[in-house]
């Protein structure tokens, strides 16, 4: 008779423990043990939340190399069936070998659950019949749990879910996350002291009235936005380090539909506009994607959404200043180009139309599509096609945490027919559908990879561009980490090519996420290790760093509504010289729109207390020493980068914090 020492680690999540009986079976290359009831002197406390309990499993002979374990729990007569969250299981064999079994799953039923030994195995490594059977069984079950669905035609597919409770337990919010999320959602207007304004459909009649509402909760940056929103330098700064750093690009030649009058453009240093363009000092923001969008009606009133063109100039003192704005795409007499030399309110109103366009462009294209919807595609494809024992699953699953549930709520609470965005944004409703379709059809793989995106937009030399600086550094850190992990498991290109699960994962992404559009440049298969490393780097960057960059600052820059209005109520001016403060106030959103949008941005910017910082992996999915060392190295580099950003920010009037690793979350979870 030989003895195996079995240690069970119950998770520390709320209510992770169980009062049910727990049974285990050990399965090895030379046989399997009997199902063993795990019981000791502590009784039910052996599997309480956070418990670590050791048991003995006896067998007549050695089981050889352990392949898997089977866990089962059965309710006692006096206790009802409950849920149990085992974190991991460690088994010490009679030969002295230690086997690790990562679990990290809720077990809610009385069925037998199979978990593989922790060493990562690609599909062609898994040659033992029992291992292959377990692998196939897991993928078949996942294919039944994670089903593609069509929310809207011509946008990325999503996961089919009738309710949040219908989501598999492993992808649901924790108790802590769920409690805080629903409290924040319900209490947003109360926390911001706006509940008395939520039903007021009147216009603002005084800027100071907005200020009194705004004063209820301020951040350092929202305070700065309030003080500087009229200034050209702050207007230009937001294209670099605000929540939408994705639209600005170098402008070597003026677009034909933007006939800027050089005599009305003031450029410091006596240089001509053409000379400054050739010197790389002129930049363009073109919102053509919004052209022709039918704007929403809010409070029974037609709203207005423009597709502006904005010309910006890098001054000798390295400020980015707007020098011309055209609010519609087609030049015409009733579509004047505005310049800083125009009257105060002509110029301010033009900038306000740009900021409103930016709000809608950012929310639907930059934020919703390019982070949330793509992250869901990456996650669902991973869960459908890649088993837990695969190295890709172990690498990517931390970056899928909570994504499926937060996206379910986004569809239900924000972009549904009664959602906040639909009700209170100019692009809500039919406009939203058109923008999302256009955004996906114009999306490219290179634009998701920050080194290529920055190069293509000609932004490599633009000063004070902290999104670029932090993003490029983090991309390199992620790429080095991913290269180390994947090169450990894939020694040559041939091994990548013959991994069928890897190929199914990327093909599913291409077909369901990018709707089989080869023009996007998204690969349909992987042929080299380098291709795989680049794509996985993009996935991790998108699901963590990029999402933080375009999400975390929403309240900072949007809390002072005139800086970031979700909608505008008057059409753009067709002639100059008529705008005044009353015109601006009549153009801005109504009181209730302001209140609801502020509350939504507050919710989307709030960090949960069970937040997991970027690069931290509480679940130990990798068991081999090489990937574990690479993870430690990765975390060390992120720590250095975090300190570097902190030191830089100490000298800035407006610190850029959104890509600091300590405040970036591992996944799209809010």
C-alpha positions as CSV (number, residue, x, y, z in Angstrom):
1,X,0.0,0.0,0.0
2,X,1.4,3.4,-1.0
3,X,0.2,6.8,0.3
4,X,-0.3,10.1,-1.5
5,X,-0.4,13.3,0.5
6,X,-3.1,15.6,-0.9
7,X,-3.4,19.3,0.0
8,X,-6.5,21.2,-0.9
9,X,-6.4,25.0,-1.0
10,X,-9.9,26.6,-0.8
11,X,-10.1,30.0,-2.3
12,X,-10.4,33.2,-0.3
13,X,-13.3,34.6,-2.3
14,X,-16.5,35.5,-0.4
15,X,-18.4,32.2,0.5
16,X,-15.8,30.1,-1.3
17,X,-16.0,27.3,1.3
18,X,-18.4,24.3,1.4
19,X,-20.1,22.2,4.0
20,X,-20.6,19.4,1.5
21,X,-18.5,16.2,1.5
22,X,-15.6,16.4,-0.9
23,X,-14.2,13.4,-2.8
24,X,-11.0,13.0,-4.9
25,X,-9.7,10.4,-7.3
26,X,-6.1,10.4,-8.5
27,X,-5.4,9.3,-12.1
28,X,-1.9,8.4,-13.4
29,X,-0.2,6.7,-16.2
30,X,-0.3,3.4,-14.4
31,X,-3.8,3.4,-13.0
32,X,-6.2,5.3,-10.8
33,X,-7.1,5.4,-7.1
34,X,-10.4,4.7,-5.6
35,X,-12.6,7.7,-5.0
36,X,-11.6,8.9,-1.5
37,X,-13.7,10.9,0.9
38,X,-11.5,13.7,2.2
39,X,-12.3,14.1,5.9
40,X,-10.2,14.9,9.0
41,X,-10.8,16.0,12.6
42,X,-11.9,19.5,11.5
43,X,-14.9,18.1,9.6
44,X,-16.6,20.7,7.4
45,X,-14.1,23.3,8.4
46,X,-11.5,21.6,6.2
47,X,-13.0,23.4,3.2
48,X,-14.0,26.7,4.7
49,X,-13.0,29.9,2.9
50,X,-9.2,30.2,2.7
51,X,-8.6,26.8,4.4
52,X,-5.5,24.7,3.5
53,X,-6.1,21.0,4.4
54,X,-4.0,17.9,3.9
55,X,-5.3,14.4,3.5
56,X,-3.9,11.0,2.7
57,X,-5.0,8.9,-0.3
58,X,-3.9,5.3,-0.2
59,X,-3.6,2.9,-3.1
60,X,-2.3,-0.6,-3.5
61,X,0.5,0.4,-5.9
62,X,2.0,3.5,-7.4
63,X,-0.1,5.3,-10.0
64,X,2.9,6.3,-12.1
65,X,3.1,9.9,-13.3
66,X,-0.1,11.7,-12.2
67,X,-2.2,13.1,-15.1
68,X,-5.3,14.5,-13.5
69,X,-7.5,14.5,-10.5
70,X,-11.3,14.2,-10.3
71,X,-13.1,16.3,-7.7
72,X,-16.7,15.8,-6.6
73,X,-18.7,17.2,-3.8
74,X,-22.0,15.8,-2.4
75,X,-24.4,17.5,0.0
76,X,-25.0,16.1,3.4
77,X,-28.5,15.3,4.4
78,X,-28.6,18.1,7.0
79,X,-26.9,20.7,4.7
80,X,-28.1,21.9,1.4
81,X,-26.0,21.8,-1.8
82,X,-23.7,24.8,-1.9
83,X,-20.9,26.2,-4.1
84,X,-17.2,25.6,-3.5
85,X,-14.2,27.4,-5.0
86,X,-11.1,25.2,-4.7
87,X,-8.1,27.2,-5.8
88,X,-5.5,24.5,-6.3
89,X,-4.6,21.0,-5.3
90,X,-1.1,19.7,-4.6
91,X,-0.2,16.0,-4.4
92,X,3.0,14.5,-3.1
93,X,3.6,11.1,-4.5
94,X,5.3,8.2,-2.7
95,X,8.3,8.8,-4.8
96,X,8.6,12.3,-3.4
97,X,7.4,14.2,-6.6
98,X,5.1,17.2,-6.1
99,X,2.2,17.6,-8.6
100,X,0.3,20.9,-9.0
101,X,-3.3,21.0,-10.1
102,X,-4.6,24.6,-10.7
103,X,-8.4,24.7,-10.3
104,X,-9.7,28.2,-9.7
105,X,-13.3,27.1,-10.5
106,X,-16.6,27.2,-8.8
107,X,-18.1,23.7,-8.3
108,X,-21.8,24.1,-7.8
109,X,-23.1,20.7,-8.6
110,X,-22.6,17.1,-7.6
111,X,-20.9,16.0,-10.9
112,X,-17.4,14.8,-11.3
113,X,-15.0,17.5,-12.4
114,X,-11.7,16.8,-14.0
115,X,-8.5,18.9,-13.6
116,X,-5.2,18.4,-15.3
117,X,-1.7,18.5,-13.8
118,X,-0.3,22.0,-14.0
119,X,2.4,21.5,-16.6
120,X,1.3,23.3,-19.8
121,X,0.6,21.0,-22.7
122,X,-0.1,21.9,-26.4
123,X,-2.6,19.6,-28.1
124,X,0.1,17.5,-29.9
125,X,1.9,17.0,-26.5
126,X,-1.1,15.4,-25.0
127,X,-0.6,11.9,-26.2
128,X,-2.0,9.9,-23.3
129,X,-5.5,8.6,-24.1
130,X,-6.9,9.8,-20.7
131,X,-5.4,13.3,-21.2
132,X,-6.7,13.6,-24.7
133,X,-10.2,12.5,-23.6
134,X,-10.2,15.0,-20.8
135,X,-9.1,17.7,-23.1
136,X,-11.8,16.9,-25.7
137,X,-14.5,16.7,-23.0
138,X,-13.5,20.1,-21.6
139,X,-13.6,21.8,-25.0
140,X,-17.0,20.2,-25.9
141,X,-18.5,21.4,-22.6
142,X,-17.1,24.9,-23.2
143,X,-18.4,25.1,-26.7
144,X,-21.9,24.4,-25.2
145,X,-21.4,27.1,-22.5
146,X,-19.8,29.8,-24.6
147,X,-22.0,30.3,-27.7
148,X,-21.5,33.2,-30.2
149,X,-24.4,35.5,-30.6
150,X,-25.3,38.5,-32.8
151,X,-26.1,41.7,-30.9
152,X,-26.0,43.9,-34.0
153,X,-25.2,42.9,-37.6
154,X,-21.8,44.0,-38.9
155,X,-20.2,44.5,-35.5
156,X,-18.2,41.9,-33.5
157,X,-20.1,38.9,-32.2
158,X,-20.7,38.6,-28.5
159,X,-21.4,35.8,-26.1
160,X,-25.0,34.5,-25.9
161,X,-26.5,35.2,-22.4
162,X,-30.1,35.5,-21.4
163,X,-29.1,37.1,-18.1
164,X,-26.1,37.8,-16.0
165,X,-27.0,34.8,-13.9
166,X,-26.9,32.6,-17.0
167,X,-23.1,33.3,-17.4
168,X,-20.9,30.4,-16.3
169,X,-19.7,30.9,-12.7
170,X,-16.1,31.2,-13.7
171,X,-16.6,34.4,-15.6
172,X,-19.1,36.1,-13.3
173,X,-18.3,39.0,-11.0
174,X,-17.1,38.1,-7.5
175,X,-19.5,38.9,-4.7
176,X,-17.4,42.0,-3.9
177,X,-17.3,43.2,-7.5
178,X,-21.1,42.6,-8.0
179,X,-22.0,44.4,-4.7
180,X,-19.9,47.4,-5.4
181,X,-20.9,47.6,-9.1
182,X,-24.7,47.6,-8.4
183,X,-24.3,49.9,-5.5
184,X,-22.4,52.4,-7.7
185,X,-24.8,52.0,-10.5
186,X,-27.8,52.7,-8.2
187,X,-26.1,55.4,-6.1
188,X,-24.3,57.3,-8.8
189,X,-26.7,60.2,-8.9
190,X,-27.0,60.2,-5.1
191,X,-23.2,60.1,-4.6
192,X,-22.8,63.0,-6.9
193,X,-25.8,64.8,-5.2
194,X,-27.5,65.0,-8.6
195,X,-30.7,63.1,-7.9
196,X,-32.7,66.3,-7.7
197,X,-31.6,67.2,-11.3
198,X,-32.1,63.8,-13.0
199,X,-35.6,64.7,-14.2
200,X,-35.0,68.4,-15.0
201,X,-35.4,68.8,-18.7
202,X,-34.6,72.5,-18.7
203,X,-31.6,74.2,-20.2
204,X,-28.8,75.7,-18.3
205,X,-29.1,79.4,-18.0
206,X,-25.9,80.2,-16.3
207,X,-22.4,78.7,-16.4
208,X,-22.2,79.2,-12.6
209,X,-25.2,76.9,-12.2
210,X,-23.2,74.1,-13.9
211,X,-20.3,74.9,-11.6
212,X,-22.5,74.5,-8.5
213,X,-23.5,71.0,-9.7
214,X,-20.0,70.1,-10.6
215,X,-18.6,71.0,-7.2
216,X,-20.1,67.9,-5.6
217,X,-17.2,65.7,-6.5
218,X,-14.0,66.9,-8.1
219,X,-10.7,65.3,-9.0
220,X,-7.4,67.2,-9.6
221,X,-7.8,66.8,-13.3
222,X,-11.6,67.6,-13.4
223,X,-10.7,70.7,-11.5
224,X,-8.0,71.6,-14.0
225,X,-10.5,70.9,-16.9
226,X,-13.0,73.3,-15.2
227,X,-10.4,76.0,-14.9
228,X,-8.8,75.7,-18.3
229,X,-11.5,74.3,-20.7
230,X,-11.7,77.5,-22.6
231,X,-8.0,77.6,-23.3
232,X,-6.6,76.5,-26.7
233,X,-3.6,74.8,-25.0
234,X,-5.8,72.5,-22.9
235,X,-8.0,71.9,-26.0
236,X,-4.9,70.7,-27.9
237,X,-3.5,68.8,-25.0
238,X,-6.5,66.5,-24.8
239,X,-5.8,65.1,-28.2
240,X,-2.6,63.7,-26.8
241,X,-3.3,62.7,-23.2
242,X,-7.0,62.9,-22.7
243,X,-9.3,59.9,-23.1
244,X,-9.1,59.9,-26.9
245,X,-5.4,60.0,-28.1
246,X,-6.4,57.9,-31.2
247,X,-7.5,60.4,-33.8
248,X,-4.7,62.9,-34.1
249,X,-2.2,62.4,-36.9
250,X,0.5,64.3,-38.7
251,X,-0.7,66.6,-41.6
252,X,1.8,67.0,-44.4
253,X,-0.8,68.3,-46.8
254,X,-4.2,69.9,-46.2
255,X,-7.2,67.8,-47.1
256,X,-9.0,69.1,-50.2
257,X,-12.2,69.5,-48.2
258,X,-10.5,71.7,-45.7
259,X,-9.6,75.0,-47.5
260,X,-7.8,76.8,-44.7
261,X,-7.0,80.4,-45.4
262,X,-3.3,80.8,-44.6
263,X,-3.7,84.6,-44.2
264,X,-6.1,83.9,-41.2
265,X,-3.7,81.4,-39.5
266,X,-1.3,82.9,-37.0
267,X,1.8,80.8,-36.6
268,X,4.5,81.9,-34.1
269,X,7.9,82.3,-35.7
270,X,6.8,83.9,-39.0
271,X,6.8,80.6,-40.9
272,X,4.2,79.8,-43.5
273,X,1.6,77.0,-43.0
274,X,3.2,75.0,-45.8
275,X,6.6,75.3,-44.3
276,X,5.3,74.2,-40.9
277,X,3.5,71.2,-42.4
278,X,6.7,70.1,-44.2
279,X,8.6,70.6,-40.9
280,X,6.2,68.1,-39.2
281,X,4.6,70.7,-37.0
282,X,1.0,70.6,-38.2
283,X,-1.5,67.9,-37.1
284,X,-5.0,67.0,-38.1
285,X,-8.0,65.5,-36.3
286,X,-10.6,64.4,-38.8
287,X,-14.0,63.1,-37.6
288,X,-15.2,62.0,-41.0
289,X,-16.4,58.7,-39.5
290,X,-19.3,60.8,-38.0
291,X,-20.3,62.4,-41.3
292,X,-24.0,62.1,-42.1
293,X,-24.9,60.4,-38.8
294,X,-28.5,61.1,-37.9
295,X,-28.4,62.6,-34.4
296,X,-30.5,61.5,-31.6
297,X,-33.6,63.2,-30.1
298,X,-33.3,63.9,-26.4
299,X,-36.1,65.3,-24.2
300,X,-38.2,65.5,-27.4
301,X,-35.6,67.8,-29.1
302,X,-33.5,67.2,-32.1
303,X,-29.8,67.0,-31.3
304,X,-26.7,67.8,-33.4
305,X,-23.5,65.9,-34.1
306,X,-20.9,67.2,-36.4
307,X,-18.0,65.6,-38.3
308,X,-15.4,68.3,-37.8
309,X,-11.9,68.8,-39.1
310,X,-9.3,70.4,-36.7
311,X,-5.9,71.7,-37.6
312,X,-3.3,71.9,-34.8
313,X,0.1,73.4,-34.7
314,X,3.1,72.5,-32.5
315,X,4.5,75.8,-31.3
316,X,8.1,76.5,-30.6
317,X,7.5,76.1,-26.9
318,X,6.0,72.6,-27.6
319,X,2.4,73.4,-27.1
320,X,-0.2,71.9,-29.4
321,X,-2.6,74.7,-30.4
322,X,-5.7,74.6,-32.6
323,X,-5.4,77.0,-35.6
324,X,-8.5,76.2,-37.7
325,X,-11.8,74.3,-37.2
326,X,-14.4,73.3,-39.9
327,X,-17.5,71.7,-38.4
328,X,-18.8,69.8,-41.4
329,X,-16.9,67.8,-44.0
330,X,-18.0,69.6,-47.1
331,X,-16.8,73.2,-47.6
332,X,-19.6,75.7,-48.2
333,X,-20.6,79.3,-47.5
334,X,-22.7,78.1,-44.6
335,X,-19.9,76.0,-43.2
336,X,-17.3,78.6,-42.2
337,X,-13.8,77.8,-41.0
338,X,-13.2,79.1,-37.6
339,X,-9.9,80.6,-36.4
340,X,-8.5,81.7,-33.0
341,X,-8.8,85.3,-34.2
342,X,-12.6,85.1,-34.5
343,X,-14.8,86.4,-31.7
344,X,-14.5,84.7,-28.3
345,X,-17.8,82.8,-28.5
346,X,-17.5,81.9,-32.2
347,X,-14.2,80.2,-31.5
348,X,-15.4,78.7,-28.2
349,X,-18.6,77.3,-29.8
350,X,-16.6,75.7,-32.6
351,X,-14.3,74.0,-30.1
352,X,-17.4,72.9,-28.1
353,X,-18.8,71.1,-31.2
354,X,-15.4,69.4,-31.6
355,X,-15.4,68.2,-28.0
356,X,-18.9,66.8,-28.4
357,X,-17.9,65.0,-31.6
358,X,-14.9,63.6,-29.7
359,X,-17.1,62.4,-26.9
360,X,-19.3,60.3,-29.3
361,X,-16.3,59.1,-31.4
362,X,-14.4,58.1,-28.3
363,X,-17.2,56.3,-26.6
364,X,-18.3,54.1,-29.6
365,X,-15.1,53.6,-31.6
366,X,-12.1,54.1,-29.3
367,X,-13.7,52.7,-26.1
368,X,-16.6,50.4,-26.8
369,X,-15.4,48.8,-30.0
370,X,-11.7,48.8,-29.8
371,X,-11.4,47.6,-26.2
372,X,-14.7,46.2,-24.8
373,X,-16.0,44.4,-27.8
374,X,-12.6,43.1,-29.0
375,X,-11.7,41.9,-25.5
376,X,-15.0,39.9,-25.5
377,X,-14.1,38.3,-28.8
378,X,-10.6,37.4,-27.6
379,X,-12.1,35.9,-24.4
380,X,-14.9,33.9,-25.9
381,X,-12.7,32.4,-28.5
382,X,-10.1,31.5,-25.9
383,X,-12.8,29.8,-23.7
384,X,-14.3,27.9,-26.7
385,X,-11.1,26.7,-28.3
386,X,-8.3,26.5,-25.8
387,X,-8.3,24.1,-22.7
388,X,-7.0,25.1,-19.3
389,X,-3.9,23.0,-19.7
390,X,-2.8,24.9,-22.8
391,X,0.0,27.5,-22.3
392,X,-2.0,30.2,-24.2
393,X,-5.0,29.7,-21.8
394,X,-2.7,30.0,-18.8
395,X,-1.2,33.2,-20.3
396,X,-4.4,34.9,-21.3
397,X,-7.1,33.9,-18.9
398,X,-6.1,36.5,-16.3
399,X,-6.8,39.2,-18.9
400,X,-10.4,38.0,-19.5
401,X,-11.5,38.5,-15.8
402,X,-15.0,40.0,-15.6
403,X,-15.1,41.0,-19.3
404,X,-18.0,38.9,-20.3
405,X,-20.2,40.2,-17.5
406,X,-19.3,43.9,-17.8
407,X,-20.0,43.7,-21.5
408,X,-23.4,42.1,-20.8
409,X,-24.2,45.0,-18.5
410,X,-22.9,47.5,-21.2
411,X,-25.4,46.1,-23.7
412,X,-28.2,46.0,-21.1
413,X,-27.6,49.3,-19.2
414,X,-25.8,51.6,-21.7
415,X,-26.5,50.9,-25.3
416,X,-29.8,49.2,-25.2
417,X,-33.0,51.1,-26.2
418,X,-33.4,52.3,-22.7
419,X,-29.7,52.6,-21.9
420,X,-28.0,55.7,-20.6
421,X,-25.9,56.2,-23.7
422,X,-28.9,55.7,-26.0
423,X,-31.0,58.2,-24.1
424,X,-28.4,60.9,-23.5
425,X,-25.8,60.9,-26.2
426,X,-26.2,62.5,-29.7
427,X,-25.1,59.3,-31.3
428,X,-27.5,57.1,-29.3
429,X,-29.9,54.9,-31.2
430,X,-29.5,54.5,-35.0
431,X,-26.5,56.7,-35.1
432,X,-24.7,54.3,-32.7
433,X,-25.3,51.4,-35.0
434,X,-23.9,53.2,-38.0
435,X,-20.9,54.4,-36.2
436,X,-20.0,51.0,-34.9
437,X,-20.4,49.4,-38.3
438,X,-18.2,52.1,-39.9
439,X,-15.7,51.8,-37.1
440,X,-15.3,48.0,-37.5
441,X,-15.1,48.2,-41.3
442,X,-12.2,50.7,-41.1
443,X,-10.4,49.0,-38.2
444,X,-6.9,47.6,-39.0
445,X,-4.6,45.2,-37.1
446,X,-1.8,47.7,-37.3
447,X,-4.0,50.4,-35.5
448,X,-4.3,48.0,-32.6
449,X,-0.5,47.7,-32.3
450,X,0.8,50.9,-30.8
451,X,4.3,50.9,-32.4
452,X,2.7,50.6,-35.9
453,X,-0.1,53.0,-35.1
454,X,2.1,55.8,-33.8
455,X,4.4,55.4,-36.9
456,X,1.4,55.3,-39.3
457,X,0.0,58.5,-37.7
458,X,3.4,60.2,-37.9
459,X,3.5,61.0,-34.2
460,X,6.9,59.7,-33.2
461,X,8.4,63.1,-32.6
462,X,5.5,65.0,-31.1
463,X,6.6,66.3,-27.6
464,X,4.6,65.8,-24.4
465,X,2.8,62.8,-25.8
466,X,2.7,60.7,-22.7
467,X,0.1,58.2,-24.0
468,X,2.7,57.3,-26.7
469,X,5.7,57.3,-24.4
470,X,4.1,55.1,-21.8
471,X,2.3,52.9,-24.3
472,X,5.4,52.1,-26.3
473,X,7.4,51.3,-23.2
474,X,4.6,49.0,-21.9
475,X,4.2,47.4,-25.3
476,X,7.9,46.5,-25.3
477,X,7.7,45.1,-21.8
478,X,4.6,43.0,-22.7
479,X,6.2,41.8,-26.0
480,X,9.4,40.7,-24.2
481,X,7.3,38.8,-21.6
482,X,5.1,37.1,-24.2
483,X,8.1,36.2,-26.3
484,X,9.8,34.6,-23.4
485,X,6.7,32.5,-22.4
486,X,5.7,31.4,-25.9
487,X,9.3,30.8,-27.1
488,X,9.6,28.4,-24.1
489,X,6.7,26.4,-25.4
490,X,7.1,26.8,-29.1
491,X,10.7,26.1,-30.2
492,X,10.1,26.7,-33.9
493,X,7.5,27.8,-36.4
494,X,6.5,24.3,-37.2
495,X,5.2,23.7,-33.7
496,X,3.0,26.8,-34.0
497,X,1.6,25.6,-37.3
498,X,0.6,22.2,-36.0
499,X,-1.1,23.4,-32.9
500,X,-4.7,23.0,-33.9
501,X,-6.2,24.7,-30.9
502,X,-4.0,27.8,-31.4
503,X,-5.2,27.9,-35.1
504,X,-8.8,27.5,-34.1
505,X,-8.5,30.3,-31.6
506,X,-7.2,32.8,-34.2
507,X,-9.6,31.7,-36.9
508,X,-12.5,32.1,-34.6
509,X,-11.3,35.7,-33.8
510,X,-11.0,36.5,-37.4
511,X,-14.4,35.2,-38.3
512,X,-16.5,36.2,-35.3
513,X,-14.6,39.4,-34.3
514,X,-13.6,40.8,-37.6
515,X,-16.3,39.2,-39.6
516,X,-13.8,37.5,-42.0
517,X,-12.7,40.8,-43.4
518,X,-9.2,40.2,-44.7
519,X,-8.7,44.0,-45.3
520,X,-8.3,44.4,-41.5
521,X,-5.0,42.6,-41.7
522,X,-6.0,40.3,-38.8
523,X,-4.3,36.9,-39.3
524,X,-6.5,33.9,-40.1
525,X,-3.8,31.5,-38.9
526,X,-0.3,31.6,-37.3
527,X,2.7,30.4,-39.3
528,X,5.5,31.7,-37.2
529,X,6.4,32.1,-33.5
530,X,6.9,35.9,-34.2
531,X,3.3,36.2,-35.6
532,X,1.9,34.5,-32.5
533,X,4.0,36.7,-30.1
534,X,2.9,39.9,-31.8
535,X,-0.8,39.0,-31.8
536,X,-0.8,37.9,-28.1
537,X,1.0,41.0,-27.2
538,X,-1.7,43.0,-28.9
539,X,-4.4,41.1,-27.0
540,X,-2.9,41.7,-23.6
541,X,-2.2,45.4,-24.4
542,X,-5.7,45.9,-25.6
543,X,-7.4,44.2,-22.6
544,X,-5.3,46.1,-20.1
545,X,-3.2,49.1,-20.9
546,X,-5.2,50.4,-23.9
547,X,-8.5,50.0,-22.0
548,X,-7.1,51.9,-19.0
549,X,-5.8,54.7,-21.3
550,X,-9.3,55.3,-22.9
551,X,-11.5,54.5,-19.9
552,X,-10.0,55.6,-16.6
553,X,-10.0,59.4,-17.3
554,X,-13.6,59.7,-18.4
555,X,-14.8,61.4,-15.2
556,X,-11.7,63.5,-15.0
557,X,-12.3,65.0,-18.4
558,X,-16.1,64.7,-18.6
559,X,-17.2,65.8,-15.1
560,X,-17.1,69.4,-16.2
561,X,-19.7,69.0,-18.9
562,X,-18.9,72.0,-21.1
563,X,-15.5,70.3,-21.8
564,X,-17.0,67.1,-23.0
565,X,-20.8,67.4,-23.8
566,X,-22.5,64.2,-24.9
567,X,-24.8,66.1,-27.1
568,X,-25.6,69.6,-28.4
569,X,-29.0,71.1,-28.9
570,X,-28.5,73.9,-31.5
571,X,-27.1,73.5,-35.0
572,X,-23.6,74.7,-35.7
573,X,-23.3,78.4,-36.6
574,X,-23.5,79.1,-40.4
575,X,-22.2,82.6,-40.1
576,X,-19.7,84.3,-37.7
577,X,-20.2,87.1,-35.3
578,X,-23.6,86.0,-33.8
579,X,-22.5,83.7,-31.0
580,X,-22.5,84.8,-27.3
581,X,-22.7,83.2,-23.9
582,X,-26.5,82.7,-24.2
583,X,-25.9,80.8,-27.5
584,X,-23.4,78.5,-25.8
585,X,-25.8,77.8,-22.9
586,X,-28.7,77.1,-25.3
587,X,-26.4,74.7,-27.3
588,X,-25.2,72.7,-24.3
589,X,-27.1,69.6,-23.0
590,X,-30.1,70.0,-20.7
591,X,-29.8,69.6,-16.9
592,X,-30.9,66.0,-16.8
593,X,-28.6,65.0,-19.5
594,X,-25.7,66.5,-17.7
595,X,-26.7,64.7,-14.4
596,X,-27.1,61.3,-16.0
597,X,-23.9,61.5,-18.1
598,X,-21.9,62.6,-15.1
599,X,-23.2,59.7,-13.0
600,X,-22.4,57.2,-15.9
601,X,-18.9,58.5,-16.2
602,X,-18.5,58.3,-12.5
603,X,-19.5,54.6,-12.5
604,X,-17.2,53.8,-15.4
605,X,-14.2,55.5,-13.8
606,X,-14.6,53.8,-10.4
607,X,-12.1,51.2,-9.4
608,X,-13.4,48.0,-7.6
609,X,-11.8,47.0,-4.3
610,X,-11.0,43.6,-5.8
611,X,-9.1,45.3,-8.6
612,X,-6.1,43.3,-9.8
613,X,-3.1,45.5,-11.0
614,X,-1.6,44.8,-14.4
615,X,0.9,41.9,-14.3
616,X,-0.2,40.5,-11.0
617,X,-1.5,37.0,-11.2
618,X,-3.1,35.8,-7.9
619,X,-4.1,32.5,-9.7
620,X,-1.0,30.4,-10.2
621,X,-1.8,28.8,-13.5
622,X,1.8,28.2,-14.5
623,X,3.7,25.6,-12.5
624,X,7.0,25.3,-14.4
625,X,9.9,27.3,-13.1
626,X,10.8,29.1,-16.4
627,X,7.4,30.8,-16.9
628,X,7.2,31.6,-13.2
629,X,10.6,33.3,-13.4
630,X,9.5,35.2,-16.5
631,X,6.4,36.4,-14.6
632,X,8.6,37.7,-11.8
633,X,10.9,39.4,-14.4
634,X,7.8,40.9,-16.0
635,X,6.5,42.2,-12.7
636,X,9.9,43.7,-11.9
637,X,10.0,45.7,-15.2
638,X,6.4,46.9,-14.6
639,X,7.5,48.1,-11.1
640,X,10.4,50.0,-12.6
641,X,8.1,51.6,-15.2
642,X,5.6,52.6,-12.6
643,X,8.3,54.4,-10.6
644,X,9.5,56.1,-13.8
645,X,6.0,57.4,-14.6
646,X,5.6,58.6,-11.0
647,X,8.9,60.5,-11.1
648,X,8.0,62.1,-14.5
649,X,4.6,63.2,-13.3
650,X,6.0,65.0,-10.3
651,X,7.3,67.7,-12.7
652,X,4.0,68.0,-14.7
653,X,1.2,70.5,-14.0
654,X,-1.2,67.8,-15.4
655,X,0.1,64.4,-14.5
656,X,-0.6,61.5,-16.9
657,X,-1.4,58.5,-14.7
658,X,-3.7,56.3,-16.8
659,X,-1.0,53.9,-18.0
660,X,0.9,53.6,-14.8
661,X,1.0,49.8,-14.2
662,X,-0.1,50.1,-10.6
663,X,-3.5,51.6,-11.6
664,X,-4.0,49.6,-14.8
665,X,-6.3,46.6,-14.4
666,X,-5.4,43.3,-15.8
667,X,-8.6,43.0,-17.9
668,X,-11.6,45.0,-19.2
669,X,-13.7,44.8,-16.1
670,X,-15.4,48.2,-15.9
